[in-house]
């Protein structure tokens, strides 16, 4: 091993690629049969590699809320998204924009966006993407060598196959809603493969390219998976409590002078956790230990009225809904699955009409 690389059969493999879970490897290989060299060249850039220490679950993997089969990192997601983009476009700039799309994500992912005051869109950190790429000597050297401008890769939202307005399907949402359910065991690898292999490129209502499905069966199955995932793991009271506790933890770590606000964009979660556990602050250690036990049933109380007492109050803040209404190709044309499936139509309608009218609270006594 040298310089973070491993020689195997005359091929240079990146250390990150060899550290993946076997299911991740198979899923990534399903996304794209080849792993282009230009992507591999960037996997050891410190700013990219840092993403391997950021959890997709927003820190939920450290609690009793989620039981992962393996740690799913933002690099696993970003690399997977890049492979999807390469598979469907063979466009280097679009593929790189996918690899870099989360490069500025704070520790604990979107819980970090909660900390930045953005629970609705969860995009606050994206404003730093260009700056982080510009300050990366390794990435900038690569871009210059390949005659690629920074503006071509620092905003994935300009590419409709990479990102678009909800509830449309794009590579970012597709990768998340296949990889995350797989990592927690709510879908099997075979199901993820079958759904992905049905993906094609269709033209949407605005005549823009959009990822969609060739068959009704898989479009409906995927829409249900995405809705179930959003309800249980992104917008549930456990998830909101998780994110609010992370906000509390980050505020206290910064308040006690152990890190600066800028560190949440530079460090990994392990580094932050190590700082907490090795600090001289008994309060911080207690809060973190409490967080690790957070999703024990005795730790969270749900009430219709605002609770009183020595508690951390957590109302259902206005959090974005991640449901997806994908396109599907039918004999008579291209439609949203909600136009063809009465069950999906009803499920999405009911979900959009849900009102967040309860409080979730945890006892705090430190």
C-alpha positions as CSV (number, residue, x, y, z in Angstrom):
1,X,0.0,0.0,0.0
2,X,1.3,3.5,-0.8
3,X,-0.2,6.9,-1.0
4,X,-3.6,5.5,-0.1
5,X,-3.6,3.2,-3.1
6,X,-3.3,-0.5,-3.6
7,X,-1.8,-2.4,-6.5
8,X,-3.8,-5.4,-7.5
9,X,-3.2,-7.3,-10.7
10,X,-1.5,-4.4,-12.2
11,X,-4.5,-2.1,-11.5
12,X,-4.3,0.8,-9.0
13,X,-7.3,0.6,-6.7
14,X,-8.3,3.3,-4.3
15,X,-8.3,2.4,-0.6
16,X,-11.9,3.7,-0.3
17,X,-13.2,1.3,-3.0
18,X,-11.7,-1.7,-1.1
19,X,-13.3,-0.6,2.2
20,X,-16.9,-0.8,1.0
21,X,-19.4,-3.4,2.2
22,X,-19.9,-6.2,-0.3
23,X,-23.5,-5.0,-0.9
24,X,-22.3,-1.5,-1.6
25,X,-19.8,-2.8,-4.2
26,X,-22.6,-4.8,-5.9
27,X,-25.0,-1.9,-5.9
28,X,-22.3,0.5,-7.3
29,X,-21.5,-2.1,-10.0
30,X,-25.2,-2.2,-10.8
31,X,-25.3,1.6,-11.2
32,X,-22.5,1.4,-13.8
33,X,-20.5,-1.6,-15.1
34,X,-17.4,0.5,-15.3
35,X,-15.7,2.8,-12.8
36,X,-14.1,5.5,-14.9
37,X,-10.6,6.4,-14.1
38,X,-11.2,10.1,-13.8
39,X,-13.5,9.4,-10.9
40,X,-11.0,7.1,-9.2
41,X,-8.4,9.8,-9.6
42,X,-10.4,12.1,-7.3
43,X,-11.3,9.6,-4.5
44,X,-8.3,10.4,-2.4
45,X,-8.7,14.2,-2.5
46,X,-9.1,15.1,1.2
47,X,-12.2,17.1,0.6
48,X,-13.8,14.2,-1.2
49,X,-12.5,11.5,1.2
50,X,-13.9,13.4,4.2
51,X,-17.4,12.5,3.0
52,X,-16.6,8.9,4.0
53,X,-16.8,10.1,7.6
54,X,-20.2,11.8,7.3
55,X,-23.3,9.6,7.9
56,X,-26.2,9.7,5.4
57,X,-28.5,9.0,8.4
58,X,-27.8,12.4,10.0
59,X,-26.2,10.7,13.0
60,X,-29.0,8.3,13.5
61,X,-26.6,5.4,13.1
62,X,-25.0,6.3,16.5
63,X,-28.3,5.9,18.3
64,X,-30.7,3.1,18.9
65,X,-33.1,4.5,16.3
66,X,-31.5,2.9,13.3
67,X,-29.8,-0.5,13.0
68,X,-27.6,-0.4,10.0
69,X,-26.2,-3.4,8.2
70,X,-23.2,-1.2,7.4
71,X,-22.2,2.5,7.8
72,X,-23.6,4.4,4.9
73,X,-21.5,7.5,4.2
74,X,-22.0,10.6,2.0
75,X,-19.1,9.4,-0.1
76,X,-20.9,6.1,-0.7
77,X,-23.9,8.1,-1.8
78,X,-21.9,10.7,-3.9
79,X,-19.9,8.1,-5.6
80,X,-23.0,6.1,-6.4
81,X,-24.7,9.1,-7.8
82,X,-21.7,9.9,-9.9
83,X,-21.9,6.3,-11.3
84,X,-25.6,6.8,-12.1
85,X,-24.8,10.0,-14.0
86,X,-21.9,8.5,-15.9
87,X,-24.0,5.4,-16.8
88,X,-26.8,7.6,-18.2
89,X,-25.0,10.5,-19.7
90,X,-21.3,9.6,-20.4
91,X,-20.8,13.3,-19.6
92,X,-17.7,14.0,-17.5
93,X,-18.8,17.4,-16.1
94,X,-22.3,16.2,-15.1
95,X,-20.7,13.1,-13.4
96,X,-18.2,15.3,-11.5
97,X,-20.9,17.6,-10.4
98,X,-22.6,14.6,-8.8
99,X,-19.4,13.5,-7.1
100,X,-19.0,17.0,-5.6
101,X,-22.6,17.8,-4.9
102,X,-22.3,17.1,-1.1
103,X,-18.7,18.2,-0.7
104,X,-19.7,21.0,1.6
105,X,-22.1,18.9,3.7
106,X,-21.6,19.5,7.4
107,X,-21.1,16.8,10.0
108,X,-24.2,14.8,10.6
109,X,-25.5,15.7,7.2
110,X,-28.8,17.4,7.1
111,X,-28.9,17.6,10.9
112,X,-26.1,20.1,10.3
113,X,-28.5,22.0,8.0
114,X,-30.9,22.1,11.0
115,X,-28.0,23.7,12.9
116,X,-27.7,26.3,10.2
117,X,-31.4,27.1,10.5
118,X,-32.5,25.3,7.3
119,X,-34.9,22.4,8.1
120,X,-37.2,23.1,5.2
121,X,-34.9,22.9,2.1
122,X,-31.8,21.4,3.8
123,X,-29.6,23.1,1.3
124,X,-27.9,25.7,3.4
125,X,-24.5,24.1,3.2
126,X,-24.5,23.9,-0.6
127,X,-23.6,27.6,-0.9
128,X,-20.0,26.6,0.1
129,X,-19.6,24.0,-2.6
130,X,-17.7,26.3,-5.0
131,X,-15.4,27.6,-2.2
132,X,-14.5,24.2,-1.0
133,X,-13.7,23.0,-4.5
134,X,-11.7,26.1,-5.2
135,X,-9.6,25.6,-2.1
136,X,-8.8,22.0,-3.0
137,X,-5.4,21.9,-4.7
138,X,-6.0,18.3,-5.8
139,X,-9.4,18.9,-7.3
140,X,-8.4,22.2,-9.0
141,X,-5.3,20.6,-10.4
142,X,-7.5,17.9,-11.9
143,X,-10.0,20.3,-13.3
144,X,-7.2,22.4,-14.9
145,X,-5.5,19.4,-16.4
146,X,-8.8,18.3,-17.9
147,X,-9.8,21.8,-19.1
148,X,-13.0,21.8,-17.0
149,X,-14.1,25.0,-15.4
150,X,-15.2,25.3,-11.8
151,X,-18.6,26.6,-12.8
152,X,-19.3,23.4,-14.7
153,X,-19.0,21.2,-11.7
154,X,-19.9,23.3,-8.6
155,X,-23.7,23.3,-9.1
156,X,-25.4,20.0,-9.8
157,X,-28.8,21.6,-9.9
158,X,-28.1,22.9,-13.4
159,X,-28.3,19.3,-14.7
160,X,-31.9,18.0,-14.6
161,X,-30.8,14.3,-14.5
162,X,-28.8,15.1,-11.4
163,X,-31.4,17.3,-9.6
164,X,-34.8,18.8,-10.2
165,X,-37.8,20.0,-8.3
166,X,-39.7,17.5,-6.2
167,X,-41.5,15.2,-6.6
168,X,-39.6,14.5,-9.8
169,X,-36.9,11.8,-9.9
170,X,-33.2,12.6,-10.3
171,X,-30.0,10.7,-9.7
172,X,-29.6,12.2,-6.2
173,X,-33.1,11.0,-5.1
174,X,-32.7,7.7,-6.9
175,X,-29.4,6.8,-5.2
176,X,-30.6,7.9,-1.8
177,X,-33.9,5.9,-1.9
178,X,-32.2,2.7,-3.1
179,X,-29.0,2.9,-1.0
180,X,-30.4,4.0,2.3
181,X,-33.2,1.4,2.5
182,X,-30.7,-1.2,1.5
183,X,-28.3,-0.2,4.3
184,X,-30.9,-0.6,6.9
185,X,-32.4,-3.8,5.5
186,X,-35.8,-2.5,4.5
187,X,-35.2,-3.7,0.9
188,X,-33.0,-6.4,-0.5
189,X,-30.1,-6.0,-3.0
190,X,-32.1,-7.9,-5.6
191,X,-35.0,-5.5,-5.2
192,X,-32.6,-2.5,-5.6
193,X,-31.1,-4.1,-8.7
194,X,-34.5,-4.8,-10.3
195,X,-35.7,-1.3,-9.7
196,X,-32.5,0.3,-11.1
197,X,-32.4,-1.8,-14.2
198,X,-35.9,-0.5,-15.1
199,X,-34.7,3.1,-15.1
200,X,-34.6,5.0,-18.4
201,X,-34.5,8.6,-19.5
202,X,-37.8,10.2,-20.4
203,X,-39.0,13.7,-21.3
204,X,-41.0,15.4,-18.6
205,X,-43.8,18.1,-18.7
206,X,-41.2,20.8,-19.4
207,X,-39.6,18.7,-22.1
208,X,-36.5,18.2,-20.0
209,X,-34.8,14.8,-19.6
210,X,-35.7,13.0,-16.4
211,X,-35.0,9.6,-15.0
212,X,-38.1,7.5,-15.1
213,X,-39.3,3.9,-15.4
214,X,-40.1,1.6,-18.3
215,X,-42.7,-0.3,-16.4
216,X,-45.6,0.5,-14.0
217,X,-44.6,-2.3,-11.6
218,X,-41.2,-0.8,-10.7
219,X,-42.4,2.8,-10.7
220,X,-45.1,2.0,-8.2
221,X,-42.7,-0.1,-6.1
222,X,-40.1,2.7,-6.0
223,X,-42.7,5.4,-5.1
224,X,-43.8,3.3,-2.2
225,X,-40.3,2.7,-1.0
226,X,-39.5,6.4,-1.1
227,X,-42.7,7.3,0.7
228,X,-42.1,4.7,3.4
229,X,-38.5,5.8,3.9
230,X,-39.5,9.5,4.2
231,X,-42.2,8.8,6.8
232,X,-40.2,6.5,9.0
233,X,-36.6,7.8,8.7
234,X,-36.7,11.5,7.7
235,X,-39.9,13.1,9.0
236,X,-40.8,10.8,11.9
237,X,-40.7,12.3,15.4
238,X,-37.6,10.2,16.1
239,X,-35.8,11.7,13.2
240,X,-36.8,15.2,14.1
241,X,-35.7,14.6,17.7
242,X,-32.4,13.2,16.4
243,X,-31.7,16.3,14.4
244,X,-32.7,18.7,17.2
245,X,-30.4,16.8,19.6
246,X,-27.5,17.1,17.1
247,X,-28.2,20.9,16.9
248,X,-27.9,21.0,20.7
249,X,-24.7,19.0,20.7
250,X,-23.0,21.2,18.0
251,X,-24.1,24.4,19.8
252,X,-22.5,23.1,23.1
253,X,-19.3,21.9,21.5
254,X,-18.8,25.3,19.9
255,X,-20.0,27.2,23.0
256,X,-17.3,25.4,25.1
257,X,-14.6,26.4,22.6
258,X,-13.8,22.8,21.5
259,X,-14.4,23.5,17.8
260,X,-15.2,26.5,15.6
261,X,-18.3,26.8,13.5
262,X,-16.1,26.3,10.4
263,X,-15.0,22.9,11.7
264,X,-18.4,21.3,11.0
265,X,-17.5,21.6,7.3
266,X,-13.9,20.4,7.7
267,X,-14.0,17.6,10.3
268,X,-15.5,14.1,10.2
269,X,-18.1,12.9,12.7
270,X,-15.6,10.6,14.3
271,X,-13.4,13.6,15.0
272,X,-16.2,15.5,16.6
273,X,-17.3,12.5,18.7
274,X,-13.7,11.9,19.8
275,X,-13.4,15.6,20.8
276,X,-16.6,15.2,22.9
277,X,-15.6,11.9,24.5
278,X,-12.0,13.1,25.4
279,X,-13.0,16.6,26.5
280,X,-13.0,17.6,30.2
281,X,-16.7,18.5,29.9
282,X,-18.8,16.1,31.9
283,X,-21.9,17.8,30.6
284,X,-21.0,17.3,27.0
285,X,-20.1,13.6,27.6
286,X,-23.4,13.2,29.3
287,X,-25.3,14.8,26.5
288,X,-23.6,12.5,23.9
289,X,-24.2,9.4,26.0
290,X,-27.9,10.4,26.3
291,X,-28.0,10.9,22.5
292,X,-26.6,7.4,21.9
293,X,-29.6,6.1,24.0
294,X,-32.0,8.6,22.5
295,X,-34.3,6.3,20.6
296,X,-35.0,3.9,23.5
297,X,-38.8,4.0,23.9
298,X,-38.4,5.5,27.4
299,X,-36.5,8.5,26.1
300,X,-39.1,10.2,23.9
301,X,-42.5,11.3,24.8
302,X,-45.1,12.4,22.1
303,X,-47.9,14.7,23.2
304,X,-50.6,16.8,21.5
305,X,-49.8,19.8,23.7
306,X,-46.5,21.4,24.4
307,X,-44.9,19.6,27.3
308,X,-43.6,21.4,30.4
309,X,-40.7,20.7,32.7
310,X,-37.0,20.2,32.3
311,X,-37.2,19.0,28.7
312,X,-35.8,19.6,25.2
313,X,-39.0,20.6,23.3
314,X,-39.2,19.3,19.8
315,X,-42.2,20.2,17.8
316,X,-42.5,18.9,14.2
317,X,-40.7,21.7,12.5
318,X,-41.4,22.4,8.9
319,X,-39.2,19.7,7.3
320,X,-39.2,19.0,3.6
321,X,-41.1,16.0,2.3
322,X,-39.0,13.6,0.1
323,X,-41.7,11.7,-1.6
324,X,-41.2,10.9,-5.3
325,X,-43.8,10.7,-8.1
326,X,-41.7,9.3,-10.9
327,X,-42.4,9.2,-14.6
328,X,-43.4,5.9,-16.2
329,X,-43.7,5.0,-19.9
330,X,-47.1,3.5,-20.8
331,X,-48.5,2.4,-24.1
332,X,-50.4,5.7,-24.6
333,X,-47.6,8.0,-23.4
334,X,-45.5,9.2,-20.5
335,X,-47.3,9.8,-17.1
336,X,-46.5,10.3,-13.5
337,X,-47.2,7.1,-11.5
338,X,-49.8,9.0,-9.5
339,X,-51.8,9.4,-12.8
340,X,-51.8,5.6,-13.4
341,X,-51.9,4.2,-9.9
342,X,-54.9,5.0,-7.7
343,X,-53.2,3.7,-4.6
344,X,-50.1,5.9,-5.1
345,X,-52.3,8.9,-5.9
346,X,-54.2,8.4,-2.6
347,X,-51.0,7.8,-0.6
348,X,-49.3,11.0,-1.9
349,X,-52.5,13.1,-1.4
350,X,-52.9,11.9,2.2
351,X,-49.2,12.5,2.9
352,X,-49.3,16.0,1.5
353,X,-52.4,16.8,3.6
354,X,-50.8,15.6,6.9
355,X,-50.5,18.3,9.5
356,X,-47.7,18.2,12.0
357,X,-49.7,18.8,15.3
358,X,-47.7,17.0,18.0
359,X,-44.7,17.6,20.1
360,X,-41.9,15.1,20.8
361,X,-39.8,15.8,23.9
362,X,-36.9,14.2,25.8
363,X,-36.1,14.7,29.5
364,X,-32.9,16.7,30.0
365,X,-31.2,16.8,33.4
366,X,-27.5,17.6,33.2
